[in-house]
Amino acid sequence: MRSRFKLPFSLNVSTFDLPVTFVTQGGNTLFKRQITVRTLVLVMVGVLLYFLLVTQTPLAGGGFIGIITWSIGYFWLIYLLAAPTKTKLIGASNLKAMYNYVAKSNREFNTTDDGFYEPIEKMIDIHEISEADSMVIFSNGDVGYIYELIGNASILMFEEDQAHVLGASRNFHRKLTPNVSIYYDSATEPQKTETQVVNLLDKQENLINKHPGLMQLMDTQIDVLMNYVGSEFKSLHQYMIVRAKNPVALRDFENWLNLQMDKSSGFLTDFRVLDYEETCQYYKELLSAERVEALKTKEDKAE
């Protein structure tokens, strides 16, 4: 027989964070938001301080209208400082953050601080990107490619199909050679319409009878693909970053990947290597355009 123990509240709170519930005679909660011990203590201290100020300071001679006006402002301030917020904090917790914004120099900040990219660059560890074959060359001499994957895995699949896909995925990674490491990256991106646009442009160029109405219709289709479908409609894109010890190991992995694709039971149905521009664009999402420019090959820089 095992004994089970349960903590009554989180260890990340103090006694002042314990909730206090006020219930009416009908059993309904008096306050919509949860009141804590900290709020009660602040209110009681505020009330005692109020009577002290009204009776023991020159405020007592301010007249009835003056005291009422001051009291309204005072208790409104107590409410702002002690009332719980939607995040279960009190208003007084925002005073420090508000004080930090008093200086004008703290009201603006650079969202592209260079220091932000240093840990990412150490993790990615790229030396250059080859324009000839879009190969990524790492600082330690490793080489790699970025593949865009297409598969059939989905949470909407039947349980039997899911079991087949998971089993195929397990076998796929079990057979992976030690000379190659792979990383997966999922991103929600606009749909890629470049191929469809190129096909429409070719058809438009090769038309025998270039009727104005037909040309206008094709221009509309191209505009919709480029500026609407290619920007408004987003889908999930799966990428696989492959890193190998040398080009031979990388080529062997791609040959092995082609063989495994037919045996993956839907886990992997197709793949393609990102070209040079797509590879640069991929890393621009992680780094910056200036830093990706510095990763280009020497031949590309010389041009």
C-alpha positions as MATLAB code, in Angstrom:
seq = 'MRSRFKLPFSLNVSTFDLPVTFVTQGGNTLFKRQITVRTLVLVMVGVLLYFLLVTQTPLAGGGFIGIITWSIGYFWLIYLLAAPTKTKLIGASNLKAMYNYVAKSNREFNTTDDGFYEPIEKMIDIHEISEADSMVIFSNGDVGYIYELIGNASILMFEEDQAHVLGASRNFHRKLTPNVSIYYDSATEPQKTETQVVNLLDKQENLINKHPGLMQLMDTQIDVLMNYVGSEFKSLHQYMIVRAKNPVALRDFENWLNLQMDKSSGFLTDFRVLDYEETCQYYKELLSAERVEALKTKEDKAE';
ca = [
       0.000    0.000    0.000;
       1.410    3.328   -1.050;
       0.834    6.570    0.830;
       0.006    9.661   -1.143;
       0.533   13.217    0.013;
      -0.814   16.412   -1.466;
       0.379   19.951   -0.879;
      -2.546   22.269   -0.043;
      -1.126   25.082   -2.165;
       1.825   25.890   -4.391;
       5.277   26.287   -2.860;
       5.783   29.373   -5.002;
       3.528   31.493   -2.781;
       3.722   32.966    0.702;
       1.138   33.252    3.461;
       0.005   36.590    2.029;
      -0.990   34.813   -1.208;
      -3.527   32.530    0.474;
      -7.060   33.132   -0.860;
      -9.844   34.470    1.345;
     -13.424   33.821    0.270;
     -16.379   35.994    1.284;
     -19.743   34.257    0.930;
     -23.193   35.795    1.248;
     -26.084   34.193    3.117;
     -27.326   32.721   -0.144;
     -24.027   30.915   -0.688;
     -22.815   33.200   -3.489;
     -19.310   34.631   -3.650;
     -19.264   38.303   -2.688;
     -16.373   39.330   -4.952;
     -15.827   38.175   -8.506;
     -12.046   38.192   -8.199;
     -10.177   36.177   -5.627;
      -9.164   38.143   -2.544;
      -5.890   37.278   -0.834;
      -4.498   37.927    2.632;
      -2.186   40.562    1.133;
      -5.179   42.558   -0.127;
      -6.888   42.417    3.293;
      -3.719   43.555    5.078;
      -3.245   46.491    2.700;
      -6.883   47.561    3.098;
      -6.717   47.397    6.893;
      -3.461   49.355    6.979;
      -4.994   51.891    4.608;
      -8.083   52.317    6.798;
      -6.001   52.785    9.966;
      -3.779   55.285    8.166;
      -6.886   57.131    6.962;
      -8.236   57.686   10.490;
      -4.773   58.710   11.640;
      -4.481   61.318    8.877;
      -7.995   62.660    9.386;
      -7.687   63.028   13.171;
      -4.019   63.802   13.790;
      -3.034   65.988   10.811;
      -4.146   69.402    9.445;
      -6.607   67.509    7.214;
      -9.049   67.595   10.157;
      -9.507   71.354    9.617;
     -10.184   71.027    5.907;
     -13.946   71.227    6.270;
     -16.632   68.707    5.412;
     -16.409   69.131    1.612;
     -12.614   69.010    1.643;
     -12.482   65.848    3.762;
     -15.090   64.090    1.585;
     -13.239   65.001   -1.607;
      -9.910   63.905   -0.179;
     -11.432   60.674    1.189;
     -12.805   59.716   -2.226;
      -9.377   60.149   -3.801;
      -7.658   58.340   -0.923;
      -9.855   55.235   -1.011;
      -9.708   55.159   -4.804;
      -5.911   55.026   -4.461;
      -6.215   52.219   -1.909;
      -8.436   50.318   -4.352;
      -5.922   50.711   -7.196;
      -3.048   49.525   -4.999;
      -4.746   46.653   -3.153;
      -7.362   45.302   -5.568;
      -6.421   42.029   -7.270;
      -5.878   42.070  -11.034;
      -6.814   39.429  -13.615;
      -3.361   37.897  -13.153;
      -4.026   37.480   -9.392;
      -1.574   40.226   -8.471;
      -2.248   43.544   -6.756;
      -1.962   46.971   -8.307;
       0.993   47.887   -6.088;
       3.085   45.261   -7.895;
       3.036   47.497  -10.994;
       4.632   50.477   -9.238;
       8.195   49.277   -9.826;
       7.595   48.739  -13.536;
       5.945   52.162  -13.834;
       8.882   53.810  -12.027;
      11.323   52.239  -14.508;
       9.521   54.051  -17.346;
       9.880   57.501  -15.763;
      13.202   58.065  -17.535;
      12.730   58.711  -21.278;
      15.702   56.493  -22.090;
      13.796   53.457  -20.750;
      10.698   54.032  -22.884;
      12.278   52.771  -26.078;
      14.152   49.556  -26.680;
      15.733   47.924  -29.718;
      13.943   44.749  -30.758;
      16.919   43.591  -32.892;
      19.660   43.792  -30.302;
      22.797   42.057  -31.572;
      23.269   40.324  -28.241;
      20.075   38.356  -28.789;
      21.569   36.459  -31.734;
      24.799   35.331  -30.080;
      23.375   32.226  -28.329;
      21.435   31.308  -31.483;
      24.552   31.611  -33.639;
      26.492   29.396  -31.226;
      23.750   26.790  -31.464;
      23.497   26.979  -35.275;
      27.284   27.281  -35.706;
      27.222   28.108  -39.447;
      30.393   29.113  -41.278;
      28.970   29.763  -44.743;
      26.232   28.881  -47.224;
      27.362   27.683  -50.647;
      25.578   29.342  -53.547;
      26.554   26.540  -55.949;
      24.519   23.797  -54.282;
      22.890   25.508  -51.228;
      25.077   23.390  -48.946;
      25.439   24.646  -45.387;
      29.022   24.465  -44.103;
      29.473   24.490  -40.336;
      32.408   25.887  -38.374;
      33.806   22.461  -37.464;
      33.797   21.260  -41.087;
      30.447   19.473  -41.036;
      28.155   19.950  -44.023;
      24.420   19.767  -44.404;
      21.238   20.550  -46.273;
      17.807   21.772  -45.304;
      14.995   19.545  -46.563;
      11.329   20.362  -46.801;
       9.329   17.272  -45.864;
       5.905   16.061  -46.899;
       4.180   13.352  -44.885;
       0.761   12.026  -43.945;
       1.000   12.140  -40.171;
      -2.029   13.829  -38.595;
      -4.006   13.745  -35.362;
      -7.082   13.067  -37.514;
      -5.749    9.691  -38.649;
      -7.297    6.434  -37.492;
      -5.554    4.800  -34.554;
      -4.308    1.921  -36.692;
      -2.748    4.324  -39.213;
      -1.227    6.347  -36.396;
       0.385    3.188  -35.000;
       1.876    2.397  -38.430;
       3.273    5.923  -38.812;
       4.758    5.945  -35.302;
       6.315    2.543  -35.864;
       7.770    3.646  -39.199;
       9.149    6.783  -37.580;
      10.776    4.727  -34.830;
      12.387    2.385  -37.363;
      13.507    5.343  -39.465;
      15.416    6.975  -36.624;
      16.766    3.675  -35.326;
      18.511    3.028  -38.662;
      20.062    6.494  -38.794;
      23.852    6.336  -39.232;
      26.042    7.882  -36.484;
      27.780   10.075  -39.090;
      24.600   12.081  -39.608;
      22.412   14.058  -37.222;
      19.019   15.519  -38.075;
      16.927   18.286  -36.548;
      13.257   18.984  -37.183;
      11.684   22.398  -37.374;
       7.973   23.124  -37.817;
       6.810   26.568  -38.912;
       3.475   28.106  -39.832;
       4.203   29.988  -43.047;
       2.276   31.384  -46.015;
       1.622   28.899  -48.776;
       4.313   28.803  -51.446;
       2.884   29.742  -54.821;
       6.073   30.370  -56.819;
       5.665   27.234  -58.957;
       2.061   28.029  -59.860;
       2.975   31.620  -60.706;
       5.847   30.508  -62.965;
       3.548   28.046  -64.762;
       0.929   30.747  -65.373;
       3.580   33.142  -66.662;
       4.845   30.479  -69.067;
       1.325   29.779  -70.320;
       0.705   33.487  -70.736;
       3.941   33.903  -72.692;
       3.224   30.953  -74.997;
      -0.366   31.838  -75.810;
      -1.063   31.816  -79.572;
      -4.133   34.029  -79.357;
      -3.421   36.680  -76.725;
      -6.975   37.922  -76.323;
      -7.196   40.937  -73.946;
      -9.898   39.286  -71.838;
      -7.889   36.095  -71.473;
      -4.720   38.028  -70.630;
      -6.594   40.012  -67.978;
      -7.999   36.794  -66.477;
      -4.522   35.278  -66.215;
      -3.156   38.503  -64.698;
      -5.910   38.295  -62.076;
      -4.995   34.680  -61.291;
      -1.327   35.603  -60.910;
      -2.203   38.535  -58.645;
      -4.432   36.337  -56.455;
      -1.719   33.702  -56.112;
       1.011   36.201  -55.267;
      -0.799   38.741  -53.089;
      -3.656   36.753  -51.555;
      -3.048   33.007  -51.467;
       0.699   33.498  -50.954;
       0.212   35.841  -48.009;
      -3.171   35.273  -46.337;
      -3.362   31.456  -46.429;
      -0.913   29.818  -44.040;
      -0.034   26.168  -43.580;
       2.314   24.055  -41.502;
       5.720   23.458  -43.091;
       8.059   20.759  -41.808;
      11.806   21.140  -42.274;
      14.621   18.696  -41.592;
      18.133   20.074  -41.083;
      20.672   17.363  -41.882;
      24.240   17.655  -40.618;
      26.890   15.153  -41.768;
      30.606   14.679  -41.160;
      31.523   15.140  -44.818;
      29.895   15.419  -48.277;
      30.185   11.660  -48.828;
      28.193   10.893  -45.682;
      25.649   13.503  -46.703;
      25.236   11.948  -50.160;
      24.914    8.473  -48.656;
      22.225    9.762  -46.301;
      20.206   11.200  -49.179;
      20.427    7.894  -51.069;
      19.329    6.065  -47.940;
      16.513    8.606  -47.501;
      15.197    7.803  -50.966;
      15.142    4.100  -50.110;
      13.414    4.673  -46.786;
      10.766    6.913  -48.282;
       9.014    3.947  -49.894;
       9.029    2.051  -46.584;
       7.914    4.846  -44.288;
       4.162    3.979  -44.375;
       3.163    7.604  -44.764;
       5.664    8.982  -42.271;
       7.566   10.476  -45.210;
       6.043   10.698  -48.676;
       8.310   13.235  -50.371;
      11.147   15.659  -49.714;
      13.204   18.262  -51.514;
      16.360   20.251  -50.799;
      15.870   23.984  -50.325;
      17.669   26.012  -52.947;
      20.175   28.742  -52.158;
      17.671   31.592  -51.816;
      15.295   29.491  -49.719;
      18.131   28.414  -47.420;
      19.200   32.031  -46.905;
      15.608   33.040  -46.239;
      15.230   30.229  -43.721;
      18.185   31.464  -41.680;
      17.055   35.069  -41.988;
      14.077   34.074  -39.865;
      16.484   32.953  -37.125;
      19.251   35.517  -37.499;
      19.124   38.735  -39.526;
      19.599   39.711  -43.167;
      22.991   41.283  -42.415;
      24.315   38.202  -40.666;
      23.109   35.898  -43.425;
      24.940   38.079  -45.938;
      28.141   37.426  -43.988;
      27.590   33.664  -44.329;
      27.635   33.635  -48.112;
      30.537   31.992  -49.954;
      33.608   33.956  -50.955;
      32.771   33.542  -54.622;
      29.384   35.091  -54.035;
      30.880   38.021  -52.120;
      33.431   38.637  -54.853;
      30.668   39.060  -57.415;
];
